[in-house]
């Protein structure tokens, strides 16, 4: 590198720091073309040795050059002059993108979520990681008939632009539903979203700033953690037991921190399948009103109940403090992408503006279809058709666990939803189990991606809607074999002599 940049004549006792001198020399060499676009720079240790500086100073030099836009670092590859190489250079292929894109290594959470979409499509793979509704339960003929009616009767309006809040006819149907169960009373409280996932993301962006404290159930839906962390907020997990969110833990947290947002699922919680008890439901509402924090209430699984009485929405008790989220994804079809939120006051207006800025509005045709489907009583019929289907698979999964892992696990019987939350009696390496299970043709959701904090115990979520009973038995058999293999490897490693 010294033949391109002079590094031997740095002023050691001058008024200009060594870091600044080196940054200026590298910048001048890049500006002049002495260092070409895409050229790899020495490692920080090599730079330190050649320039006679310590390793930390070399690291500061490259960090400052990156801040100024001169270089980019790629994990495992090194530091490069930040400018796209010639597009016509065939030998570069698509590699130029590595120099232009900001550094963003894929996280453990992101890689597992990507697997949940990819692996189930691989031949021979049995997915216990995917909580989607089964296509075999979709009301396809009814939706096809409604879609034809929409085009015939609405014409071009079926695919025209809408307001950000969504189709009034759909919001009217949702408000009627909300009036019956307590999540809304007026169409103006409703904003239609592209699934509950977008509603969650809008709520996080509307309410939170970097450094805000968020209390969240742990374990919880992985999408909550993604959206909340993206805001720069500080997440603190609260335990979930057989009565739902632990409100005693919430009160202890409130005594120490100013909580901006509480995130929970009040019925058929994902992944535990538990409900928030009436007493705790009242206490959460009281605390929100006393301390003036928002509550994000997710109810996407609430209608998929297999036993016990339904739990009314928390929003019925504190409509000003609770932002309610739901969708048709788990009951009708995920690809329809029709969700909604209910809120009032300034936060509702902010949510509507964010929705407008994000994608204008949710697809018009899907909203017309959903409005007519609800108005015709289609949702109630769909639940009657599908509840037994999913209950059978829940029971089959629980039976398979007892058949293949008796004495090795603990699991609550979920009151609803698509998942069983499992804890192994003897912990093992979660990531090793995930890899071994995939090698054997079965996937699951590791507990580490759905909990806020690390646990000494090993947990995982098993989802049952996409597999038949005999497939669920085979999937758990494969998982049990993977568990035994990881334990065998652990025992072997423990007995290896130290070299």
C-alpha positions in Angstrom: 0.0 0.0 0.0 2.9 2.3 0.6 3.6 2.5 -3.1 0.2 4.2 -3.5 0.0 6.1 -0.3 2.9 7.4 1.7 2.6 6.1 5.2 6.2 6.4 6.5 6.4 10.1 6.9 3.5 10.8 9.3 4.1 13.7 11.7 4.3 12.1 15.1 4.6 15.2 17.1 2.5 17.7 15.1 -0.8 19.3 15.8 -2.7 17.0 13.5 -3.7 13.6 14.8 -2.4 10.4 13.2 -6.0 9.4 12.5 -6.7 12.6 10.6 -3.5 12.5 8.6 -4.2 8.9 7.5 -7.9 9.7 6.6 -6.7 12.7 4.5 -4.2 10.6 2.7 -6.6 7.8 1.9 -9.2 10.3 0.8 -6.8 12.1 -1.5 -5.7 8.8 -3.1 -9.3 7.8 -3.7 -10.2 11.2 -5.1 -7.2 11.1 -7.5 -7.9 7.6 -8.6 -4.7 6.1 -7.1 -7.0 3.8 -5.2 -9.5 2.5 -7.7 -13.2 1.9 -7.2 -13.8 -1.5 -5.5 -10.1 -1.9 -4.5 -9.5 -3.8 -1.3 -7.6 -2.0 1.4 -5.2 -3.6 3.9 -6.6 -5.1 7.1 -6.5 -2.9 10.1 -3.7 -5.0 11.5 -1.7 -4.6 8.2 -2.4 -0.9 8.2 -1.3 -0.6 11.8 2.0 -2.4 11.1 2.8 -0.4 7.9 2.0 3.0 9.4 3.5 2.3 12.8 0.2 2.9 14.7 -1.8 0.8 17.0 -4.7 -1.4 15.9 -7.4 0.9 17.4 -6.1 3.9 15.5 -6.3 1.9 12.3 -9.8 0.9 13.0 -10.7 4.6 13.7 -9.2 5.5 10.3 -11.5 3.1 8.4 -14.5 4.0 10.4 -14.0 7.7 9.7 -13.5 7.0 5.9 -16.8 5.0 6.0 -18.6 7.9 7.6 -17.3 10.2 4.9 -18.5 7.8 2.2 -15.1 6.7 0.9 -15.1 3.1 1.9 -17.4 0.2 2.8 -16.8 -2.8 4.9 -18.1 -6.3 4.2 -18.0 -8.8 7.1 -15.7 -11.6 6.2 -14.4 -9.9 3.1 -12.7 -6.7 4.1 -12.7 -3.0 3.5 -13.2 -1.6 -0.1 -13.1 1.7 -1.8 -16.8 2.7 -1.9 -17.7 3.2 -5.5 -19.3 0.8 -8.0 -16.9 -0.8 -10.3 -17.7 -0.5 -14.0 -21.0 -2.1 -14.8 -19.6 -3.7 -18.0 -17.0 -5.6 -16.1 -18.2 -9.1 -16.6 -15.8 -10.6 -14.1 -17.5 -8.5 -11.4 -21.0 -9.8 -12.1 -23.4 -8.7 -9.4 -20.6 -8.3 -6.9 -20.6 -4.5 -7.3 -23.7 -4.4 -5.1 -21.6 -5.4 -2.1 -19.8 -2.2 -2.4 -22.9 0.0 -2.7 -25.3 -1.6 -0.2 -25.0 -0.6 3.5 -23.6 -3.3 5.7 -26.5 -5.3 7.2 -25.7 -8.8 8.2 -28.8 -11.1 8.5 -29.8 -11.7 12.1 -30.7 -15.0 13.6 -34.4 -13.9 13.8 -34.4 -12.9 10.1 -32.8 -16.1 8.9 -35.3 -18.3 10.8 -38.2 -16.2 9.5 -36.9 -16.6 5.9 -36.6 -20.3 6.5 -40.3 -20.4 7.6 -41.3 -19.2 4.1 -38.7 -21.2 2.2 -38.2 -24.6 3.8 -41.9 -25.8 3.8 -41.7 -25.8 -0.1 -38.8 -28.1 -0.2 -39.6 -31.7 -1.1 -40.0 -34.0 1.9 -39.9 -31.1 4.5 -42.5 -31.2 7.2 -43.1 -27.7 8.7 -43.9 -27.2 12.3 -42.7 -23.6 12.0 -45.5 -22.1 9.9 -48.7 -20.9 11.5 -50.6 -20.2 8.3 -54.2 -21.4 7.9 -54.5 -24.4 5.7 -55.6 -23.7 2.1 -57.9 -26.7 2.4 -60.1 -24.5 4.7 -60.3 -21.4 2.5 -63.8 -20.4 1.3 -62.5 -20.3 -2.2 -65.8 -20.8 -4.1 -67.6 -18.2 -2.1 -64.8 -15.6 -2.5 -64.6 -16.3 -6.3 -68.3 -15.7 -6.6 -68.1 -12.5 -4.6 -65.1 -11.3 -6.7 -67.1 -11.7 -9.8 -70.0 -9.8 -8.3 -67.7 -7.0 -7.3 -66.5 -6.5 -10.8 -69.9 -6.8 -12.3 -71.5 -4.3 -9.9 -68.7 -1.9 -9.1 -66.9 -1.8 -12.5 -63.8 0.2 -12.4 -64.4 1.2 -8.8 -63.3 -2.3 -7.9 -59.7 -1.4 -8.6 -59.8 2.4 -8.0 -57.9 4.3 -5.4 -59.3 4.7 -1.9 -58.6 6.9 1.1 -55.9 5.7 3.5 -58.5 4.6 6.1 -60.0 2.1 3.6 -63.3 1.3 2.0 -66.2 2.7 4.0 -68.4 -0.3 3.5 -65.7 -2.6 5.0 -65.1 -0.2 7.9 -68.8 -0.2 8.5 -68.9 -4.0 8.7 -65.9 -4.1 11.0 -67.5 -1.4 13.3 -70.7 -3.6 13.5 -68.6 -6.5 14.5 -66.7 -4.3 16.9 -69.9 -3.1 18.4 -70.9 -6.6 19.2 -67.7 -7.6 20.9 -66.2 -4.4 22.1 -63.3 -3.3 19.9 -65.0 -0.4 18.0 -68.3 1.4 17.8 -67.8 3.7 14.8 -66.3 3.2 11.2 -64.1 6.3 11.8 -62.2 4.3 14.4 -61.2 1.7 11.8 -58.2 1.9 9.5 -57.8 -1.0 7.0 -54.3 -2.4 6.7 -52.4 -4.9 4.6 -52.8 -7.6 7.2 -52.2 -7.3 11.0 -48.5 -7.3 10.3 -48.7 -3.8 8.7 -51.0 -2.6 11.5 -48.4 -3.6 14.1 -45.6 -1.8 12.2 -47.7 1.3 11.8 -48.4 1.3 15.6 -44.8 1.0 16.5 -43.8 3.8 14.2 -46.6 6.1 15.4 -46.0 5.7 19.1 -42.3 5.0 19.6 -39.0 6.9 19.5 -35.5 5.7 20.1 -35.0 4.9 23.7 -38.6 4.6 24.7 -39.4 1.7 27.0 -41.8 -1.0 25.6 -43.2 -3.8 27.7 -43.9 -6.9 25.7 -45.1 -10.4 26.4 -42.3 -12.9 26.3 -42.7 -15.2 24.4 -44.6 -13.4 21.7 -45.2 -13.0 18.0 -41.9 -12.6 16.2 -43.3 -9.7 14.1 -43.7 -7.6 17.2 -40.1 -7.9 18.1 -39.0 -7.0 14.5 -41.2 -3.8 14.4 -40.5 -2.7 17.9 -36.7 -3.1 17.6 -36.7 -1.2 14.3 -37.8 2.0 16.2 -34.8 2.0 18.5 -37.0 1.4 21.5 -35.9 -0.6 24.5 -37.8 -3.8 24.9 -38.4 -5.4 28.3 -40.1 -8.8 28.4 -42.9 -9.8 30.7 -43.7 -13.5 31.5 -46.9 -15.2 30.3 -48.5 -17.9 32.4 -51.8 -19.8 32.3 -53.7 -16.5 33.0 -51.9 -14.6 30.3 -49.6 -11.6 30.8 -48.2 -11.4 34.4 -49.6 -8.1 35.7 -47.6 -8.3 38.9 -44.5 -8.2 36.8 -46.0 -5.3 34.8 -46.5 -3.3 38.0 -43.0 -3.9 39.1 -41.8 -2.7 35.7 -43.9 0.4 35.9 -42.4 1.2 39.3 -39.0 1.5 37.7 -39.6 2.7 34.2 -41.8 5.1 32.2 -43.4 2.7 29.8 -44.6 4.1 26.5 -46.3 1.0 25.1 -47.4 -2.4 26.3 -47.8 -5.1 23.6 -50.0 -8.1 24.3 -52.4 -10.7 22.9 -55.4 -10.9 25.0 -56.9 -14.1 23.7 -55.4 -17.4 22.2 -51.9 -15.9 22.6 -49.2 -16.7 20.1 -47.3 -19.0 20.9 -48.8 -20.2 24.2 -52.5 -20.3 23.3 -53.5 -18.7 26.6 -56.0 -16.0 27.5 -55.7 -12.9 29.6 -57.9 -13.6 32.7 -60.8 -11.2 33.5 -59.0 -10.0 36.6 -55.7 -9.2 34.7 -57.6 -7.7 31.8 -59.2 -5.2 34.2 -55.9 -4.5 35.9 -54.1 -3.8 32.6 -56.8 -1.3 31.6 -56.6 0.4 35.0 -52.8 0.7 34.8 -52.9 2.1 31.3 -55.4 4.8 32.4 -53.5 5.6 35.6 -50.1 5.8 33.9 -51.1 7.0 30.5 -49.3 4.4 28.3 -50.6 2.9 25.1 -51.5 -0.7 24.7 -51.2 -2.6 21.4 -53.8 -5.4 21.6 -53.4 -8.1 18.9 -56.4 -10.5 18.4 -55.6 -12.3 15.2 -56.1 -15.8 16.8 -59.0 -14.8 19.2 -61.7 -16.3 17.0 -59.9 -19.6 16.6 -61.0 -21.0 19.9 -61.3 -24.7 20.7 -62.4 -24.6 24.3 -63.6 -22.2 27.0 -65.4 -18.9 26.8 -64.3 -16.1 24.6 -62.4 -13.2 26.1 -63.7 -9.7 25.4 -61.2 -7.3 23.8 -59.2 -5.1 26.3 -60.1 -2.1 24.2 -63.7 -2.3 25.4 -62.4 -1.2 28.9 -60.0 1.6 27.7 -60.7 2.7 24.1 -58.5 5.8 24.3 -55.5 3.9 25.5 -55.7 0.7 23.5 -54.9 0.3 19.8 -56.7 -2.8 18.6 -55.3 -5.0 15.8 -56.9 -7.9 13.9 -57.1 -9.5 10.5 -58.8 -12.1 8.3 -55.5 -13.8 7.7 -55.7 -16.6 10.2 -59.4 -17.4 9.6 -60.1 -16.7 5.9 -56.8 -16.6 4.1 -53.4 -14.9 4.6 -53.0 -13.9 1.0 -56.1 -11.7 1.1 -54.0 -9.3 3.2 -57.0 -7.7 4.9 -56.3 -6.5 8.4 -57.4 -3.5 10.5 -56.7 -1.5 13.6 -59.1 0.5 15.8 -58.0 3.6 17.6 -59.2 7.1 18.4 -57.8 10.6 19.1 -54.5 12.0 17.8 -52.9 8.5 17.5 -55.6 7.4 15.1 -54.9 10.5 12.9 -51.2 9.8 13.0 -51.8 6.1 12.1 -53.9 7.2 9.1 -51.1 9.5 7.9 -48.5 6.8 8.2 -50.7 4.4 6.3 -51.0 7.0 3.5 -47.3 7.6 3.4 -46.6 3.8 3.4 -48.7 2.5 0.6 -51.7 4.8 0.1 -54.2 2.1 1.0 -54.8 -1.6 1.1 -55.8 -3.2 -2.2 -59.3 -2.1 -3.2 -60.5 -5.4 -4.6 -59.7 -7.3 -1.5 -61.5 -4.7 0.6 -64.7 -5.0 -1.5 -64.5 -8.8 -1.3 -64.0 -8.7 2.5 -66.9 -6.3 3.0 -69.4 -8.5 1.1 -68.0 -11.6 2.8 -68.6 -10.2 6.2 -72.0 -8.7 5.4 -73.2 -12.1 4.1 -72.2 -13.9 7.4 -69.3 -15.6 5.6 -66.9 -15.2 8.5 -69.2 -17.0 11.0 -69.7 -19.9 8.5 -65.9 -20.0 7.9 -65.2 -20.4 11.6 -67.8 -23.2 12.0 -66.2 -25.0 9.1 -62.6 -24.6 10.2 -62.5 -24.9 14.0 -63.0 -28.7 14.0 -60.3 -29.0 11.4 -57.7 -27.2 13.5 -58.8 -28.8 16.8 -58.2 -32.2 15.3 -54.6 -31.2 14.4 -53.9 -29.6 17.7 -54.9 -32.8 19.5 -52.9 -34.9 17.0 -49.8 -32.8 17.7 -50.2 -33.1 21.5 -50.7 -36.9 21.2 -47.5 -37.1 19.0 -45.5 -35.2 21.6 -46.6 -37.7 24.3 -45.9 -40.6 22.0 -42.4 -39.6 21.0 -41.2 -37.3 23.7 -42.9 -38.5 26.9 -41.1 -37.3 30.0 -38.8 -35.0 27.9 -41.1 -31.9 27.6 -43.8 -29.7 29.1 -46.5 -28.0 27.1 -49.8 -26.3 27.9 -52.9 -27.3 25.9 -53.6 -24.2 23.8 -57.2 -22.9 24.1 -57.0 -21.6 20.6 -54.6 -20.5 17.8 -52.3 -22.5 15.6 -49.4 -23.3 18.0 -48.1 -25.4 20.9 -45.4 -23.9 23.1 -43.0 -26.6 24.3 -40.2 -26.5 26.9 -37.7 -29.3 27.1 -37.0 -30.7 30.6 -33.3 -30.8 29.9 -31.9 -27.8 28.0 -29.7 -28.2 24.9 -28.2 -26.0 22.2 -31.2 -24.5 20.4 -29.3 -23.6 17.2 -27.8 -27.0 17.0 -31.2 -28.6 17.3 -32.6 -26.3 14.7 -29.9 -27.3 12.2 -30.2 -31.0 13.0 -34.0 -31.0 12.7 -33.9 -29.3 9.3 -31.3 -31.9 8.2 -33.9 -34.6 9.2 -36.7 -32.8 7.3 -38.6 -31.0 10.0 -38.7 -27.3 11.0 -39.9 -25.5 14.1 -39.7 -22.0 15.6 -36.9 -21.7 18.1 -37.8 -20.0 21.3 -34.8 -17.6 21.0 -36.5 -15.6 18.2 -39.8 -15.1 20.0 -38.5 -14.1 23.5 -37.1 -10.8 24.5 -34.5 -12.2 26.9 -32.3 -15.3 26.8 -33.4 -18.3 28.7 -31.4 -21.1 30.3 -34.2 -23.5 29.3 -34.9 -24.6 25.7 -38.3 -23.7 24.3 -39.8 -23.9 20.8 -43.1 -23.3 19.0 -44.7 -26.1 17.1 -47.4 -25.1 14.6 -50.0 -27.6 13.4 -52.4 -26.1 10.8 -50.6 -27.2 7.6 -50.1 -30.9 8.3 -52.5 -33.9 8.5 -52.5 -35.9 11.8 -50.2 -38.6 10.4 -47.8 -36.0 9.1 -47.7 -34.3 12.5 -46.8 -37.7 14.1 -44.0 -38.1 11.6 -42.8 -34.5 12.1 -42.6 -35.0 15.9 -40.8 -38.4 15.4 -38.2 -36.6 13.3 -37.9 -33.8 15.9 -37.4 -36.4 18.7 -34.6 -38.1 16.8 -33.0 -34.7 16.2 -33.1 -34.0 20.0 -31.5 -37.4 20.7 -28.8 -36.8 18.2 -27.9 -33.3 19.6 -27.8 -34.8 23.1 -25.5 -37.6 21.8 -23.2 -35.1 20.2 -23.1 -33.1 23.5 -22.2 -36.2 25.5 -19.5 -37.1 23.0 -18.0 -33.5 23.1 -18.0 -33.6 26.9 -16.0 -36.9 27.0 -13.4 -35.8 24.4 -10.0 -35.3 26.0 -8.5 -31.8 26.0 -5.5 -31.5 23.7 
